[in-house]
Structures are given as structure tokens and as C-alpha cells.
Amino acid sequence: MTRKICVDLYNEIIKLRPDWHHPDDDKGTIKVVMTGSAADEQPLQPHIRSKAR
């Protein structure tokens, strides 16, 4: 699997259940949790977390 597939699946779920999304880490029903870098594609950026987060 790839991180892109994970983000695509998240986006499809949110289309069906928009109330499950919240940009704050401690709110919302589901999250994509992955590490990455500033060099990753833009669609992945909102889901990249640091180890501390």
C-alpha cells in the first residue's frame, strides 16, 4: 500500500461522512497518521505528522 492510497481512501470516506473530519488532531472521528517531509506531494501534506504529534 502507499500513503497516497491511504489519503485517497480518507478523502472518499470524508465525502460520505463529512462530520467525521476535523483539522485538529484531537477532534474528528478518523485521521490519517503518517510521517513525511516537506518534499511530499501537496495532497499528502495535511496528513503528515511529526513523531511528537
C-alpha positions as CSV (number, residue, x, y, z in Angstrom):
1,M,0.0,0.0,0.0
2,T,1.0,3.6,-0.4
3,R,0.5,6.8,1.5
4,K,-1.4,8.2,-1.5
5,I,-3.9,5.3,-1.4
6,C,-4.4,6.0,2.3
7,V,-5.1,9.7,1.7
8,D,-7.4,8.9,-1.3
9,L,-9.4,6.4,0.9
10,Y,-9.6,9.0,3.7
11,N,-11.0,11.6,1.2
12,E,-13.6,9.2,-0.1
13,I,-14.7,8.3,3.4
14,I,-15.0,12.1,4.3
15,K,-17.2,12.6,1.2
16,L,-19.6,10.0,2.7
17,R,-19.3,11.2,6.3
18,P,-18.1,14.9,6.3
19,D,-18.8,15.2,10.0
20,W,-16.0,12.7,10.7
21,H,-13.4,15.2,9.5
22,H,-11.8,17.9,11.7
23,P,-8.4,19.5,11.1
24,D,-7.5,19.4,14.8
25,D,-5.6,16.2,15.8
26,D,-7.7,15.8,18.9
27,K,-11.1,16.2,17.2
28,G,-12.9,14.3,14.5
29,T,-13.6,10.6,14.1
30,I,-10.8,9.4,11.8
31,K,-7.3,10.5,10.9
32,V,-4.5,9.5,8.6
33,V,-1.4,9.1,10.6
34,M,1.9,9.1,8.7
35,T,5.3,10.6,8.6
36,G,6.6,12.5,5.7
37,S,8.5,15.6,4.7
38,A,8.0,19.0,3.0
39,A,9.0,17.4,-0.3
40,D,5.9,15.2,-0.3
41,E,3.1,16.0,-2.8
42,Q,0.6,18.6,-1.7
43,P,-2.4,16.2,-1.2
44,L,-0.3,14.4,1.5
45,Q,0.7,17.5,3.4
46,P,-2.4,17.9,5.7
47,H,-1.9,14.3,6.9
48,I,1.8,14.4,7.7
49,R,2.5,14.2,11.4
50,S,5.7,14.6,13.4
51,K,6.6,11.8,15.8
52,A,5.5,14.0,18.7
53,R,2.1,14.5,17.2
